[in-house]
Amino acid sequence: MENKRKTGGRYEQIAAEYLRQNGFRIIEQNFFARIGEIDIVAREKNYLCFVEVKYRTGYKYGYAAEAVNYAKQQTICRVARLYMKARRVPPATPVRFDVVSIQGEDIRLFRNAFSVR
């Protein structure tokens, strides 16, 4: 059985390829900070996109995207601020928070899935 990190990495690669096929430019994957992680940082047009990848094998435990709850959103926003500071991204840069949901063979992109918390 694969460990969670290896499984997660595999699905993050699938999500990154899906984003590329849909016009995104991947800037970075797995940006780590002490308080959390951002799975994918990408550009779509003039937006800097912070993308959370969630996967589930089926629907027994609900929809994958539902796992990005309020607490997870807050963490992603805090890590995004750290990313922007660390990479010297201008504060006026348009930012968006997206979720890629992988449910079995179904891949969905939720643009602007939540706003800054």
N, C-alpha and C positions, 0 to 999 in steps of 0.2 A: 504494500500500500504506500502511495506517495505521501510525503509530508505536506502540510498545508502550504508552506512557502513555495515548494516546487510546483504544486498544483496551481496555486495562485499565479505564479510566474508564467505558467503555460497559458492560462486564460488571459493574462495581461498582454501576452504576445499576440493572441488571437484578436483581442480588442484593438491593439495598436495597428495591426494590419487592416482591420475593418475601418478604422479611422482614416488611415492613409488612402484606402480605396474611396473614401467619401470626402476627399479634399483636404484633410488635415495634414499638417506638417508636425511630426513628433519632435519635440525639443529634448525631452528628458523622460526617463522612466524611473520609478521608485526613488523619488526624492525623500530622504529620511531626515527627520528632526527628532529630538528627544520626545516631543509630545505626539508624534504621529508620522504619517507617510502620505504622500500623494502618488497614486499609481502611475498616472501619465500627465505630463505637461505638454500641451500642443498649441499650435496656432491654427485658427480657422479665420480667414480673411484678416480683419484687424483685431480679432479677439485673442487674448491669451486664455486658454482653456485649461482648467484643472479638472481632470477626469478621474472619477472613481469607477473601478471595475468590480462588478458583483456577479457571481455565478451560482447557479444551483443546478443540480442534475435533473430535477423535475419540479413539480408544483406542490409536493406534499407539505412543504413548509412555507408556502406562499410564493410571492413574486420576488425575484432577486433584488430588484430596485427598491423594494420596501425595506431592505436591510440598511439603507442609507437613512437612518433615523435622525432626529434632531441633534442628539449628542454627537453622532458621527459627522453631521454637517458642520457643527461648531468646530470640531477638531480640524476638519479639512480647511475651513476658513482661516483658522489660526496658522496652520502649516503653510497655507498659500501666502499669508502675510510674511512669514519667515522666508519663504522662497523668493518673494519679490525683493525683499531687503538683501538677502544673500547674493542674488543674481543682478542686483542694481537695476531692477525693472522700474521705469518711471511710474510714479504713483497715478498719473493720469491715464495709464494704459487700460483700455477696456478689458474687463475680466469677466469670465463666465464659468459656472460650475456645471459640469455635465456628468451624466452617469451612463456607462455602457453596461447593459444588463444581458447576461448570457444565461439562458434557461434551456438546458438541453442543447438543441441545434439552433434555437431562436436567438438572434442577436438584435438588440435594439439600442438605439442611441436616444437619450433624453437630453436634448440641449437645454441649457438654462434650467436644470432640474431643481435648483434651489438658489436663493440669493444669499449675499453676505450676511452672516450672523454676528 
